[in-house]
Amino acid sequence: MVSERKPLFPLGQVVATPGALEELSKAHVAPSDLLDRHINGDFGESLCDEDVEANKQSLQDGSRILSSYRLTTGVKVWVITEAADDHGQRPATTLLLPSEY
């Protein structure tokens, strides 16, 4: 029996930079694969402990959430969900390369 995981936070509008989309395509990775990991608390293998702790705190206080994933091609892709607004809504999530930040 497969159980559905409940996302830890809403993504808002999802956007991606052309550079991120190109690198994901080269690595044969769907953007949805990284987004699924991101919203379920798998923040990637390239975050330091401090960033992981900041993300855990962000789930409580609504601040920005950052994930960092290294593709099989060696390229790193970030997924950033913006901080929640005054109504608790997160406006957007962006897939981008660190150099595009």
Backbone as a printed PyTorch tensor [residue, N CA C, xyz], in Angstrom:
tensor([[[  0.8460,  -1.1790,   0.0000],
         [  0.0000,   0.0000,   0.0000],
         [  0.8930,   1.2440,   0.0000]],

        [[  0.6330,   2.1360,  -0.9220],
         [  1.4100,   3.3690,  -1.0290],
         [  0.6860,   4.4730,  -0.2720]],

        [[  1.4080,   5.1500,   0.5910],
         [  0.7870,   6.2540,   1.3210],
         [  1.2690,   7.5760,   0.7400]],

        [[  0.3690,   8.5070,   0.6400],
         [  0.7000,   9.8420,   0.1520],
         [  1.2740,  10.6620,   1.2950]],

        [[  2.3810,  11.3430,   1.0220],
         [  2.9570,  12.2330,   2.0290],
         [  2.2830,  13.5870,   1.8990]],

        [[  2.0420,  14.2070,   3.0290],
         [  1.4610,  15.5400,   3.0390],
         [  2.6060,  16.5550,   2.9520]],

        [[  2.5500,  17.4590,   1.9750],
         [  3.6030,  18.4750,   1.8640],
         [  3.7330,  19.2790,   3.1520]],

        [[  4.9550,  19.6550,   3.4780],
         [  5.2180,  20.4070,   4.7010],
         [  4.8560,  21.8840,   4.5770]],

        [[  4.7690,  22.3910,   3.3450],
         [  4.4670,  23.8020,   3.1080],
         [  4.0010,  23.9620,   1.6680]],

        [[  3.2650,  25.0550,   1.3780],
         [  2.8300,  25.3080,   0.0050],
         [  3.9650,  25.9270,  -0.8140]],

        [[  3.9850,  25.6370,  -2.1050],
         [  5.0250,  26.1650,  -2.9840],
         [  4.7060,  27.5520,  -3.5380]],

        [[  3.4440,  27.9200,  -3.6000],
         [  3.0850,  29.1510,  -4.2940],
         [  3.2750,  28.9400,  -5.7950]],

        [[  3.4850,  30.0090,  -6.5310],
         [  3.7260,  29.9040,  -7.9700],
         [  5.1200,  29.3110,  -8.1890]],

        [[  5.2220,  28.3050,  -9.0380],
         [  6.5060,  27.6710,  -9.3130],
         [  7.0750,  28.2260, -10.6190]],

        [[  8.3250,  28.6770, -10.5430],
         [  9.0280,  29.1920, -11.7160],
         [ 10.4290,  28.5940, -11.7430]],

        [[ 11.0500,  28.6330, -12.9120],
         [ 12.4120,  28.1280, -13.0550],
         [ 13.1580,  28.9890, -14.0510]],

        [[ 14.4340,  29.1540, -13.8070],
         [ 15.2590,  29.9210, -14.7330],
         [ 15.6090,  29.0360, -15.9350]],

        [[ 15.8840,  29.6640, -17.0800],
         [ 16.2920,  28.8800, -18.2520],
         [ 17.5340,  28.0210, -17.9650]],

        [[ 18.4710,  28.5610, -17.1950],
         [ 19.6800,  27.8050, -16.8790],
         [ 19.3770,  26.5500, -16.0860]],

        [[ 18.4890,  26.6550, -15.1010],
         [ 18.1140,  25.4890, -14.3030],
         [ 17.3990,  24.4540, -15.1660]],

        [[ 16.4880,  24.9120, -16.0020],
         [ 15.7560,  23.9820, -16.8710],
         [ 16.7000,  23.2550, -17.8270]],

        [[ 17.6810,  23.9700, -18.3550],
         [ 18.6480,  23.3580, -19.2670],
         [ 19.4610,  22.2780, -18.5510]],

        [[ 19.9300,  22.5790, -17.3430],
         [ 20.7370,  21.6100, -16.5920],
         [ 19.9020,  20.4150, -16.1470]],

        [[ 18.6610,  20.6450, -15.7620],
         [ 17.7800,  19.5340, -15.3940],
         [ 17.5460,  18.6220, -16.5940]],

        [[ 17.3600,  19.2190, -17.7650],
         [ 17.1600,  18.4450, -18.9870],
         [ 18.3940,  17.5990, -19.3050]],

        [[ 19.5730,  18.2000, -19.2020],
         [ 20.8250,  17.4660, -19.4570],
         [ 20.9710,  16.2670, -18.5190]],

        [[ 20.5170,  16.4200, -17.2820],
         [ 20.6310,  15.3570, -16.2770],
         [ 19.4310,  14.4080, -16.2910]],

        [[ 18.4650,  14.6750, -17.1710],
         [ 17.2500,  13.8540, -17.2700],
         [ 16.5000,  13.8130, -15.9380]],

        [[ 16.3700,  14.9890, -15.3370],
         [ 15.6440,  15.1300, -14.0700],
         [ 14.4580,  16.0670, -14.3050]],

        [[ 13.2750,  15.6290, -13.9070],
         [ 12.0900,  16.4710, -14.0210],
         [ 12.0800,  17.4790, -12.8790]],

        [[ 11.7170,  18.7340, -13.1400],
         [ 11.6200,  19.7090, -12.0490],
         [ 10.7320,  19.2060, -10.9060]],

        [[  9.6790,  18.4860, -11.2530],
         [  8.7620,  17.9770, -10.2230],
         [  9.4540,  17.0280,  -9.2470]],

        [[ 10.5050,  16.3370,  -9.7010],
         [ 11.2420,  15.4420,  -8.8000],
         [ 11.8950,  16.2310,  -7.6750]],

        [[ 12.5360,  17.3560,  -8.0230],
         [ 13.1740,  18.1790,  -6.9990],
         [ 12.1330,  18.8770,  -6.1320]],

        [[ 11.0480,  19.3250,  -6.7410],
         [  9.9910,  19.9900,  -5.9670],
         [  9.3750,  19.0380,  -4.9470]],

        [[  9.1990,  17.7800,  -5.3470],
         [  8.6400,  16.7900,  -4.4210],
         [  9.5700,  16.5750,  -3.2320]],

        [[ 10.8620,  16.4720,  -3.4940],
         [ 11.8210,  16.3210,  -2.4010],
         [ 11.7730,  17.5440,  -1.4810]],

        [[ 11.7480,  18.7170,  -2.0860],
         [ 11.7620,  19.9970,  -1.3630],
         [ 10.5730,  20.1090,  -0.4020]],

        [[  9.3610,  19.8880,  -0.8990],
         [  8.1690,  20.0820,  -0.0510],
         [  7.9780,  18.9820,   0.9840]],

        [[  8.7620,  17.9050,   0.8460],
         [  8.6620,  16.8120,   1.8140],
         [  9.8350,  16.7760,   2.7870]],

        [[ 10.6370,  17.8630,   2.8050],
         [ 11.6780,  17.9900,   3.8200],
         [ 13.0170,  17.3660,   3.4770]],

        [[ 13.1810,  16.8800,   2.2390],
         [ 14.4970,  16.4160,   1.7930],
         [ 15.1480,  17.6220,   1.1230]],

        [[ 15.9430,  18.3410,   1.8970],
         [ 16.5020,  19.6080,   1.4290],
         [ 17.7970,  19.4390,   0.6460]],

        [[ 18.1580,  18.2130,   0.3270],
         [ 19.3180,  17.9700,  -0.5150],
         [ 20.5400,  17.5440,   0.2630]],

        [[ 21.5250,  17.1370,  -0.4920],
         [ 22.7420,  16.6210,   0.1060],
         [ 23.8330,  17.6670,   0.2070]],

        [[ 23.5900,  18.8670,  -0.3000],
         [ 24.6570,  19.8600,  -0.2800],
         [ 24.3860,  21.0590,   0.6200]],

        [[ 23.5420,  20.8800,   1.6230],
         [ 23.3280,  21.9500,   2.5990],
         [ 24.1260,  21.6530,   3.8620]],

        [[ 24.6570,  22.6940,   4.4610],
         [ 25.3420,  22.5100,   5.7390],
         [ 24.2860,  22.3260,   6.8440]],

        [[ 24.7280,  21.8410,   7.9850],
         [ 23.8100,  21.5930,   9.1050],
         [ 23.0650,  22.8570,   9.5180]],

        [[ 23.7530,  23.9970,   9.4560],
         [ 23.1450,  25.2740,   9.8200],
         [ 21.9620,  25.6110,   8.9030]],

        [[ 22.1110,  25.3640,   7.5890],
         [ 21.0300,  25.6300,   6.6390],
         [ 19.8580,  24.6760,   6.8410]],

        [[ 20.1570,  23.4270,   7.1530],
         [ 19.0910,  22.4570,   7.4290],
         [ 18.2920,  22.8940,   8.6570]],

        [[ 18.9890,  23.3140,   9.6930],
         [ 18.3080,  23.7980,  10.9010],
         [ 17.4830,  25.0520,  10.6020]],

        [[ 18.0200,  25.9420,   9.7700],
         [ 17.2770,  27.1520,   9.3860],
         [ 15.9980,  26.7680,   8.6420]],

        [[ 16.0670,  25.7580,   7.7840],
         [ 14.8660,  25.3010,   7.0790],
         [ 13.8370,  24.7430,   8.0480]],

        [[ 14.2950,  23.9770,   9.0170],
         [ 13.3560,  23.4320,  10.0100],
         [ 12.6730,  24.5660,  10.7720]],

        [[ 13.4270,  25.5960,  11.1190],
         [ 12.8530,  26.7610,  11.7940],
         [ 11.8750,  27.4850,  10.8680]],

        [[ 12.2050,  27.5240,   9.5720],
         [ 11.3490,  28.1940,   8.5810],
         [  9.9730,  27.5560,   8.4870]],

        [[  9.9090,  26.2510,   8.7470],
         [  8.6110,  25.5750,   8.7300],
         [  7.7180,  26.0950,   9.8450]],

        [[  8.3350,  26.6120,  10.9050],
         [  7.5780,  27.1600,  12.0290],
         [  7.2940,  28.6590,  11.8680]],

        [[  8.2930,  29.4080,  11.4140],
         [  8.1480,  30.8720,  11.4030],
         [  7.8320,  31.4810,  10.0380]],

        [[  7.7940,  30.6620,   8.9870],
         [  7.4050,  31.1670,   7.6760],
         [  8.5060,  31.8350,   6.8710]],

        [[  9.7550,  31.7570,   7.3230],
         [ 10.8330,  32.3760,   6.5500],
         [ 11.1970,  31.5090,   5.3330]],

        [[ 12.1230,  31.9970,   4.5390],
         [ 12.5120,  31.3650,   3.2820],
         [ 13.0480,  29.9510,   3.5140]],

        [[ 12.7860,  29.0610,   2.5460],
         [ 13.2620,  27.6820,   2.6040],
         [ 14.1490,  27.4290,   1.3870]],

        [[ 15.3460,  26.9020,   1.6360],
         [ 16.3250,  26.6360,   0.5830],
         [ 16.6770,  25.1620,   0.5500]],

        [[ 16.6280,  24.5850,  -0.6510],
         [ 17.1420,  23.2360,  -0.8730],
         [ 18.2320,  23.3200,  -1.9190]],

        [[ 19.1710,  22.4030,  -1.8500],
         [ 20.2840,  22.3800,  -2.7950],
         [ 20.5300,  20.9420,  -3.2240]],

        [[ 20.4220,  20.6980,  -4.5200],
         [ 20.5630,  19.3490,  -5.0510],
         [ 21.6800,  19.3050,  -6.0830]],

        [[ 22.5260,  18.2880,  -5.9950],
         [ 23.5770,  18.0920,  -6.9850],
         [ 23.0790,  17.0490,  -7.9860]],

        [[ 23.0460,  17.4430,  -9.2530],
         [ 22.5940,  16.5520, -10.3120],
         [ 23.6890,  15.5430, -10.6550]],

        [[ 23.3320,  14.5000, -11.3910],
         [ 24.3190,  13.4880, -11.7980],
         [ 25.4020,  14.0860, -12.6890]],

        [[ 25.1300,  15.2270, -13.2870],
         [ 26.1130,  15.9170, -14.1260],
         [ 27.1070,  16.7160, -13.2850]],

        [[ 26.8740,  16.7790, -11.9670],
         [ 27.7460,  17.5370, -11.0790],
         [ 27.2810,  18.9570, -10.8320]],

        [[ 26.2830,  19.3950, -11.5590],
         [ 25.7580,  20.7560, -11.4180],
         [ 24.8210,  20.8170, -10.2160]],

        [[ 24.9020,  21.9210,  -9.4930],
         [ 24.0500,  22.1380,  -8.3320],
         [ 22.8470,  22.9930,  -8.7400]],

        [[ 21.6610,  22.5960,  -8.2800],
         [ 20.4290,  23.3510,  -8.5090],
         [ 19.8250,  23.6840,  -7.1560]],

        [[ 19.4560,  24.9380,  -7.0170],
         [ 18.7730,  25.3750,  -5.7970],
         [ 17.2780,  25.4360,  -6.0340]],

        [[ 16.5140,  25.1500,  -4.9850],
         [ 15.0630,  25.3660,  -4.9630],
         [ 14.8080,  26.2730,  -3.7720]],

        [[ 14.2380,  27.4360,  -4.0360],
         [ 13.9880,  28.4190,  -2.9760],
         [ 12.5000,  28.7470,  -2.9290]],

        [[ 11.9020,  28.5390,  -1.7660],
         [ 10.5150,  28.9600,  -1.5380],
         [ 10.5710,  30.2250,  -0.6940]],

        [[  9.9370,  31.2600,  -1.2130],
         [  9.9670,  32.5730,  -0.5620],
         [  9.2690,  32.5350,   0.7970]],

        [[  9.6050,  33.4970,   1.6150],
         [  8.9920,  33.6380,   2.9420],
         [  7.4950,  33.8980,   2.8110]],

        [[  6.7800,  33.4730,   3.8130],
         [  5.3330,  33.6850,   3.8400],
         [  5.0230,  35.1680,   4.0500]],

        [[  3.9090,  35.5960,   3.4510],
         [  3.4750,  36.9830,   3.6260],
         [  2.6890,  37.1230,   4.9370]],

        [[  2.0970,  38.2770,   5.1540],
         [  1.3640,  38.5410,   6.3930],
         [  0.1610,  37.6150,   6.5830]],

        [[ -0.2580,  36.9560,   5.4930],
         [ -1.4050,  36.0570,   5.5630],
         [ -0.9740,  34.5900,   5.5970]],

        [[  0.3320,  34.3630,   5.7320],
         [  0.8410,  33.0050,   5.8060],
         [  1.0090,  32.3150,   4.4710]],

        [[  0.8620,  33.0620,   3.3770],
         [  0.9870,  32.4830,   2.0410],
         [  2.4010,  32.6580,   1.5060]],

        [[  2.9430,  31.6030,   0.9500],
         [  4.2600,  31.6760,   0.3100],
         [  4.0140,  31.9730,  -1.1700]],

        [[  4.5090,  33.1320,  -1.6580],
         [  4.1510,  33.5500,  -3.0130],
         [  4.7690,  32.7320,  -4.1380]],

        [[  5.9880,  32.2110,  -3.9500],
         [  6.6430,  31.5640,  -5.0870],
         [  7.7530,  30.6260,  -4.6490]],

        [[  8.0260,  29.6760,  -5.5310],
         [  9.1710,  28.7820,  -5.4090],
         [  9.9140,  28.8390,  -6.7310]],

        [[ 11.2370,  28.9810,  -6.6520],
         [ 12.0650,  29.1230,  -7.8400],
         [ 13.1320,  28.0530,  -7.8910]],

        [[ 13.2830,  27.4270,  -9.0480],
         [ 14.4020,  26.5230,  -9.3150],
         [ 15.4320,  27.3430, -10.0830]],

        [[ 16.6760,  27.3550,  -9.6050],
         [ 17.7110,  28.1660, -10.2360],
         [ 19.0850,  27.6000,  -9.9510]],

        [[ 20.0530,  28.0550, -10.7140],
         [ 21.4490,  27.7120, -10.4620],
         [ 21.9970,  28.7070,  -9.4480]],

        [[ 22.9230,  28.2980,  -8.5880],
         [ 23.4910,  29.2420,  -7.6230],
         [ 24.0550,  30.4990,  -8.2860]],

        [[ 24.6230,  30.3580,  -9.4680],
         [ 25.1900,  31.5170, -10.1740],
         [ 24.1160,  32.4970, -10.6290]],

        [[ 22.8740,  32.0860, -10.6330],
         [ 21.7690,  32.9530, -11.0610],
         [ 21.0940,  33.6680,  -9.8950]],

        [[ 21.5740,  33.4300,  -8.6880],
         [ 20.9480,  34.0260,  -7.5080],
         [ 21.2180,  35.5010,  -7.4260]]])
